Amino acid sequence: MNIKTMALVMGTMAFAACGNDDPTPYNGGDDDAQPALVSVEQIIDGCMDIANEVGNAKIGDPLDLWNNGEQTKALYAVESWYSWHSREDYSNNILSIRNAFYGTRNGQIAANSLATLLKGNNAELFQTVDDAIQKAHQTILNIPAPFRNNINALQVTIAVEACNELEETLKSLKAYLQRNEAVNSDEVLQPILVTYVNDVVLPTYKELMEKNTALYETAKTFATAPSDENFQKCCNAWLEARTPWETSEAFLFGPVDALGLDPNMDSWPLDQEAIVNILNSGEFDNMIWGDGDDDETVEAKQGVRGFHTMEFLIFKDGQTRTINGGTSTDAANLDYTTANAQSWGNYMVQVGKLLQQDATELYNAWTKSYEGGKAYKDLFLSHDIESDEEE
């Protein structure tokens, strides 16, 4: 997909009109607040993190396993392989970087954005960053589909290299901002932060909450009235909910990280044996973890919920499941049958409910209150965060 750009002349940075229903302006922070650069660094760090993860983990890990002769492990290492939606997920991760850089979600460049700032002050670096984003995005889509059947294709290596180039380019962007006082003042950067929060982060999380709610509703409908048509509706709802999630992965900081909401919603790989045990036992409490649980317990419970557990329950081999799909009881190839139908539908409802709750908690943490205090958007806009900057 081609990324549209707008030729914008860099002038005096002014607050842009916000395009969502929560256009809270920044009215100044505490006198001892950190500079706006701290929050901007957090944006760039988030972009670098997901570029690295897509290239070296999501795509690179299966490739490495395959090249080391561990083909079966390579297949299971591919995220979203039940639905065969891997390439689309990974390319949307790159779009999350584009959105952070552009200050929009539609491929246009906002007046108050890192892209416009860079374009007006260092056009060469702007073009380098923009080209790297587009290259990473396109090379991922160039991988033959489905990815799990083409792990060792030449296009896979090219995509890994493009993601690594993007990460290095983003490092150059961060270094440029750090060493140039003309572009790293609060006066210049604060409007960029406001646009980023109000026009990228908040509407993405709002859409995630809405789409996860819709997925929950389709799961309830299926449980009440199992049918091939309702299975298909669940698959459609899952695909729609994946887009705002995958396009949020350039900002996996703050509440989504601290509250465990990322692994709650997106843990991978799954524990398929544990999923089958829950289906057989109906003990859905095994998906709920508490503050007193140790890390191993939390991770085990996160591995049987979230997007990919729902994916397992509604997709098989890239296709929508059917109510008469087969009789396999093997964990990796489990079929929906008359014997497990009621538990299967109940499991879908429980997973959908947790996805809806997690997305709502995430949106509320940014817009209402984070850990009993201010909304995270207020902390972020007042730069009251810890920088991920490395020495």
C-alpha positions in Angstrom: 0.0 0.0 0.0 1.3 3.4 -0.9 1.6 5.9 1.9 0.3 9.3 1.0 2.3 12.4 2.0 1.4 16.0 2.0 3.9 18.8 1.1 3.8 21.0 4.2 5.9 24.0 4.8 7.5 24.2 8.3 6.5 27.4 10.0 5.7 28.4 13.5 4.3 25.4 15.3 0.8 26.0 16.5 -1.7 23.7 18.2 -3.6 21.7 15.6 -7.3 21.1 15.9 -7.9 17.7 17.3 -9.9 15.2 15.3 -11.6 13.2 18.0 -14.0 13.6 20.8 -11.4 14.2 23.5 -9.5 17.3 22.4 -8.1 18.2 25.7 -5.3 20.8 25.2 -2.2 21.0 27.2 -2.3 23.9 29.6 1.1 23.7 31.1 2.6 21.4 33.7 4.5 21.8 37.0 7.4 24.1 37.1 9.8 21.2 37.7 8.4 19.1 34.8 10.8 17.4 32.5 11.2 18.9 29.0 8.9 17.8 26.2 11.9 16.0 24.6 11.4 13.2 27.3 8.0 12.4 25.9 9.1 12.7 22.3 12.0 10.3 23.1 9.4 7.9 24.4 7.5 8.0 21.1 10.6 7.3 19.1 11.7 4.5 21.5 8.3 2.9 21.1 8.8 3.0 17.3 12.3 1.5 17.5 11.1 -1.2 19.8 8.4 -2.4 17.4 10.6 -2.2 14.4 13.1 -4.4 16.2 10.4 -6.8 17.3 8.9 -7.2 13.9 12.2 -7.7 12.2 14.1 -9.8 14.7 11.4 -11.6 16.6 8.1 -11.9 14.7 9.8 -12.5 11.3 13.4 -13.2 12.3 12.8 -15.9 15.0 10.9 -18.3 12.6 13.4 -17.7 9.9 16.3 -18.5 12.3 14.6 -21.6 13.5 14.0 -22.7 9.9 17.5 -22.1 8.8 18.8 -24.1 11.8 16.8 -27.1 10.7 14.0 -26.7 13.3 11.1 -26.4 10.8 8.4 -27.6 13.2 9.4 -25.0 15.8 9.6 -22.4 13.1 6.0 -23.0 12.1 4.8 -22.7 15.7 6.8 -19.5 16.2 4.8 -17.7 13.6 2.3 -15.4 15.2 -1.3 -15.4 14.0 -0.8 -18.6 12.0 -4.3 -20.0 12.9 -5.8 -17.2 10.8 -2.9 -16.8 8.3 -3.0 -13.1 9.1 0.7 -12.7 10.0 1.8 -10.5 7.2 -1.1 -8.1 7.7 -0.4 -7.9 11.5 3.3 -7.2 10.9 2.7 -4.6 8.2 0.2 -2.9 10.6 2.9 -2.7 13.2 4.9 -0.7 10.7 1.9 1.5 10.1 1.9 2.2 13.9 5.3 3.7 13.4 4.1 5.8 10.4 1.2 7.0 12.4 3.4 8.1 15.3 5.7 9.9 12.8 2.9 11.5 10.8 0.7 12.4 13.7 -2.3 10.9 12.0 -3.9 7.5 11.3 -4.8 8.1 7.7 -1.5 8.4 5.9 -1.5 12.2 5.8 1.1 14.3 7.6 -0.2 16.5 10.4 1.0 20.1 10.7 2.2 19.4 14.2 4.1 16.2 13.8 7.6 14.8 13.9 7.4 14.4 10.1 6.7 18.1 9.5 9.3 19.2 12.0 11.9 17.1 10.3 10.8 18.1 6.8 11.2 21.7 7.6 14.6 21.4 9.3 16.3 18.4 7.8 14.6 17.4 4.6 17.2 14.7 3.9 16.7 12.9 7.2 12.9 13.3 6.8 13.1 11.5 3.4 15.4 8.8 4.9 12.9 8.1 7.7 9.9 8.2 5.4 11.5 5.9 2.9 12.5 3.4 5.6 9.0 3.2 6.9 7.5 2.7 3.5 10.2 0.1 2.6 9.6 -1.9 5.8 5.9 -1.9 5.2 6.0 -2.9 1.6 8.7 -5.6 2.0 6.6 -7.3 4.6 3.6 -7.4 2.3 5.9 -8.7 -0.4 6.3 -12.0 1.6 4.3 -14.7 -0.1 1.1 -15.6 1.8 0.7 -17.3 4.2 4.0 -16.5 5.9 4.1 -19.8 7.8 4.2 -21.6 4.4 7.0 -19.3 3.1 9.3 -18.9 6.1 12.5 -19.4 4.1 11.4 -17.2 1.1 13.9 -14.6 -0.1 11.4 -11.9 0.6 11.5 -12.8 4.3 15.2 -12.0 4.6 14.6 -8.7 2.7 11.8 -7.8 5.2 14.0 -8.5 8.2 16.8 -6.3 6.8 14.3 -3.5 6.0 13.0 -3.5 9.6 16.5 -3.4 11.0 17.3 -0.4 8.7 14.2 1.3 9.9 15.3 0.9 13.5 18.7 2.4 12.8 17.1 5.3 10.9 14.8 6.0 13.9 17.9 6.0 16.1 19.3 8.7 13.8 16.1 10.7 14.2 16.3 10.5 18.0 20.0 11.6 18.0 19.2 14.5 15.7 16.5 15.8 18.0 18.7 15.4 21.1 21.6 17.4 19.8 19.7 20.3 18.1 18.3 22.8 20.5 16.5 24.6 17.7 14.1 21.6 17.3 13.9 20.1 20.8 12.5 23.0 22.8 9.1 22.6 24.6 7.7 25.4 22.4 8.4 23.3 19.3 7.7 19.8 20.6 4.7 20.3 22.8 2.2 20.8 19.9 3.5 17.6 18.4 2.8 15.7 21.6 -0.7 17.1 21.8 -1.5 16.0 18.2 0.1 12.6 18.8 -2.0 11.9 21.9 -5.3 13.3 20.6 -5.1 12.2 17.0 -3.2 8.9 17.2 -3.1 7.3 20.6 -6.6 8.1 22.0 -8.6 7.3 18.8 -6.6 4.1 18.3 -7.4 2.9 21.8 -11.0 4.0 21.5 -11.4 2.0 18.4 -9.7 -1.0 20.0 -12.2 -0.8 22.9 -15.2 -0.5 20.5 -13.9 -3.4 18.2 -13.2 -5.6 21.2 -16.7 -4.9 22.5 -18.1 -5.9 19.1 -16.0 -9.1 19.1 -17.4 -9.9 22.6 -20.9 -9.5 21.3 -20.4 -11.8 18.4 -18.9 -14.4 20.7 -22.0 -14.2 22.9 -24.2 -14.5 19.8 -22.3 -17.6 18.7 -22.6 -19.3 22.1 -26.3 -18.7 22.1 -26.8 -19.8 18.4 -23.9 -21.8 17.1 -23.8 -21.8 13.3 -21.3 -21.4 10.4 -22.6 -17.9 9.8 -22.0 -16.9 13.4 -18.5 -18.4 13.3 -17.8 -16.2 10.3 -19.1 -13.2 12.1 -16.7 -13.9 14.9 -13.8 -14.2 12.4 -14.8 -10.9 10.8 -15.0 -9.2 14.2 -11.6 -10.6 15.2 -9.9 -9.3 12.0 -11.5 -5.8 12.6 -10.3 -5.8 16.2 -6.7 -6.8 15.3 -6.2 -3.6 13.2 -6.3 -1.0 16.0 -4.3 -3.4 18.3 -1.5 -3.9 15.7 -1.5 -0.2 14.8 -1.0 0.6 18.5 2.2 -1.4 19.0 4.5 1.6 18.4 3.2 2.9 21.7 3.5 -0.1 24.0 4.4 2.1 27.0 2.6 3.4 30.0 -0.6 1.6 31.1 -0.5 -1.1 28.4 2.9 -2.2 29.7 2.7 -1.5 33.4 -0.8 -3.0 33.9 0.1 -6.2 31.9 -2.5 -5.4 29.2 -0.2 -6.2 26.3 0.4 -9.8 27.3 -3.2 -10.1 28.5 -4.5 -9.4 25.0 -1.6 -10.6 22.8 0.4 -13.3 24.4 2.2 -15.6 21.9 2.8 -18.5 21.6 -0.2 -20.1 23.2 -0.3 -23.1 25.5 -2.6 -25.2 23.3 -2.6 -28.1 25.8 -3.8 -25.8 28.5 -6.5 -24.4 26.2 -7.7 -27.9 25.6 -7.7 -28.6 29.4 -9.8 -25.5 30.0 -12.2 -26.6 27.2 -12.6 -30.0 28.8 -12.9 -28.8 32.4 -14.8 -25.5 31.9 -12.6 -23.9 34.6 -12.4 -20.5 33.1 -10.9 -19.0 36.3 -7.6 -20.3 35.0 -7.5 -17.2 32.7 -7.6 -14.7 35.6 -4.4 -13.7 37.4 -4.0 -11.5 40.5 -1.4 -9.2 42.0 -0.2 -11.9 44.3 0.6 -14.4 41.6 4.2 -15.1 40.6 5.5 -14.4 37.1 5.2 -18.0 36.0 1.5 -18.2 37.1 0.7 -14.9 35.4 2.3 -15.9 32.1 0.5 -19.3 32.2 -2.8 -17.6 32.6 -2.1 -15.0 29.9 -1.2 -17.8 27.5 -4.8 -19.1 27.5 -6.7 -15.8 26.8 -6.4 -12.8 24.5 -6.6 -12.4 20.7 -4.7 -15.5 19.9 -6.8 -17.8 22.0 -9.9 -16.4 20.3 -8.1 -16.9 17.0 -7.5 -20.6 17.9 -11.2 -21.0 18.7 -12.6 -19.4 15.5 -9.9 -20.1 12.8 -8.2 -23.3 11.6 -5.6 -23.4 8.8 -6.4 -19.9 7.7 -10.1 -20.6 7.3 -13.2 -19.9 9.5 -14.1 -22.9 11.6 -17.4 -24.7 11.0 -19.7 -26.5 13.4 -19.2 -29.7 11.5 -15.5 -29.3 10.9 -14.1 -32.7 11.9 -13.5 -34.9 14.9 -9.8 -34.3 15.8 -9.0 -34.2 19.5 -5.3 -33.4 19.0 -4.5 -30.1 20.7 -2.9 -28.5 17.6 -5.7 -29.6 15.3 -8.6 -29.6 17.7 -12.1 -29.5 16.1 -15.3 -28.0 17.3 -17.6 -31.0 17.9 -21.0 -31.8 19.4 -19.2 -33.0 22.6 -17.3 -29.8 23.2 -19.8 -27.3 21.7 -21.1 -25.8 24.9 -17.7 -25.4 26.5 -16.3 -24.0 23.3 -18.9 -21.3 23.0 -18.5 -20.5 26.7 -14.8 -20.2 26.3 -15.2 -17.8 23.4 -17.5 -15.6 25.5 -15.0 -15.6 28.4 -12.1 -14.6 26.1 -14.2 -11.9 24.5 -15.2 -10.5 27.8 -11.6 -10.3 29.0 -10.5 -8.6 25.7 -13.3 -6.1 26.1 -12.4 -5.4 29.8 -8.7 -5.0 29.0 -9.3 -2.6 26.1 -11.7 -0.5 28.3 -9.2 -0.4 31.1 -6.5 0.7 28.7 -8.6 3.5 27.2 -9.8 4.7 30.7 -6.2 4.7 32.0 -5.2 7.2 29.2 -8.4 9.3 29.4 -9.7 9.1 33.0 -7.3 7.8 35.7 -4.1 5.8 35.7 -3.4 3.8 38.9 -5.7 6.0 40.9 -4.2 9.3 39.8 -4.2 11.5 36.8 -5.1 10.2 33.3 -2.0 9.0 31.6 -2.5 11.5 28.8 -2.0 14.3 31.3 1.2 12.6 32.7 2.5 12.2 29.2 1.7 15.7 28.1 3.3 17.1 31.2 6.4 14.8 30.6 5.9 13.2 33.9 7.2 9.8 32.7 10.4 7.9 32.8 12.5 8.1 29.6 13.6 4.8 28.0 16.7 6.6 26.7 19.8 4.4 26.9 23.2 5.7 28.0 
